Amino acid sequence: MSFGLKVKDIAGKTAIITPSISNIISAGTITMPTTLQWNDTYGAEIDLPGNDPYRKGDIGVLITVRYFTYSYTGIWAVVSGGGGNEYALKRFVYITGTTYYTRNDANGAMSVWVPVQSTDTLYNIFPIAFWDTLGQSVFTSVRLFASMCHLCYDASHSVYKEVYTIDDVAYVDYVIYLKNLQEER
Amino acid sequence: MSNYGLKVFDTRGNSSLVIPKLAQIISNGTVTMPNALNGDGTYGVDIDLPGDENINNGDLGMIVQVRDFDWRAIINQFTYATNKYWNMFYGDDNYTYYEKDTTTGIMTAWTPGDLSGGDITEWNPLIKISPIAGWDKYGSSSKAMRIFAAIHYGFLYPYAGSTATTTLYARNTTHTINTVLGYKLLEVQGAIEATTSSKTTPLSWYIHQSTTTKFYVSIVHGDGSETLIGNGIASDTWSWTIGGDTTQQSQRTGATWSCPATTLDPTDAIKLRLHMTLVTYQGPVSGYIGTFITEQLNWSKLNAATWTIPRYVWIYQKFQAAYGYVTSKCYFGSASKEIKITGLSYKPLLHSTKSVATIGSNGVSEVDYVIYMKNYKGN
């Protein structure tokens, strides 16, 4: 780099102060809410500095899930085996009393989805966390989304889908950084 | 937005401001995860922070990403038809999985079931698997940050619950369970009466002496096969001889049976067959008059216990030499006329989720990480 401010200490050691390409403007651990937002979207809101909006391309977000829980049960099948009966699961089933949501990728809106216990099949669960842009292109805040994602088959509509439980991820670690933080607007 | 700093221009006139850092990367790189727990039973790699003083956790942050991992499970293949197979993953008892105390971080070894035939508690199906990595944070400040990384598993964990006691009531409607059609045998009492089929003597057999009712108890398995555990049990004999046409009916109570301890599979059901022997002065007639069956119980065991099985017996005698006869049947379905099993003791089959992890070469062996600090004062 050919520009910057050179700073010397009394021993003659030098360092060059240069403009930052990106700045971390918010970071830490945050508790995830257990209910939807007023507009049926979900997540924790982190304000960006200033009052003017930032372009999507100038924002970067890293999120990792720190702590999560989940539960499920199954319907057993008993199969005769050489050493006695063996046990498989016909299918994993949903937990009564748990609210499952589908998510509209276009705007982040969450809708309650009620599984049909006898036909809808669950086949994987994992934590997921990401910056939910809510379909926007400029931002004055960043929405952090984190939940347990359940991959399943919706038999009544013959589709494979992702559904979410919103009170299973308790904490996330995150970093938000901005490029062109100092851009004149 | 920051409105202070040193403005730096390039030759085209674009400008940037030099501003104080809000956060600064103080450590980053790739770390090899250990194959064993730490001495205190926790797990992970500590990254020293600068200086000798504790730093508030609120000023610290860490992002960890899994680079290299392996996973441990075992597959069991079921054959359900010729050349047709059904595969399912289970915990592998050749490897050590760890349960993590989320409060202390201490890891406790857990060995999954060994897939022993006939014992469902030895079968732990796998539902989820995923790499996890992050800052293992305890307390409010740190001199070092702990990187935790592992492969996380969710296994279904079946186990026998505590002993429970219940009553099963014969109900007025039927269902087919494990290929067996029978009147329902449920834990909730009904209010609508029904009757079994009847036993009737040939004409001219018209002088009643006794009516004996007893039960045959079977475990009906998921494939329809049966195991008889009670052979002609809880027998009750009602003896009377009365001249003339007469109807006699009685709620017979007090007949008991010592049910033996019996291991159950989750798809098993209990079947009762009611047998009647009607004895007249001219001879006996006998046979089964009713079948009752539970739903699939999802129980792990019938405990040894004394069952009491009341039944309501109805008898009609047509007292006439040439055309006389005796016929008998049982009523059930309501509180006033009932067939039921009381004193039934069992252990339910319960399930929980076993959340465990494998570590090091059996889990996550390498991670990339970044540690950043706010309010970094430097040296």
Interface residues (C-beta under 8 A of the other chain):
Chain A: F3 G4 L5 I17 T18 P19 S20 N23 I24 I25 S26 A27 G28 T29 P49 G50 N51 D52 L62 T64 V65 R66 Y67 T69 Y70 S71 Y72 T73 G74 W76 A77 V78 V79 S80 G81 G82 G83 G84 N85 E86 Y87 A88 L89 F92 L122 N124 I125 F126 P127 D173 Y174 V175 N180 L181 Q182 E184
Chain B: M1 S2 G5 L6 V8 D10 S15 S16 L17 V18 I19 K21 L22 A23 Q24 N57 G58 G61 M62 I63 V64 N76 F78 Y80 W86 M88 T102 L115 S116 G117 G118 D119 I120 W123 P125 I127 K128 S130 I132 A133 G134 W135 K137 G154 L156 P158 H221 G222 D223 D265 P266 T267 N298 H351 S352 T353 S355 V370 Y372 K374
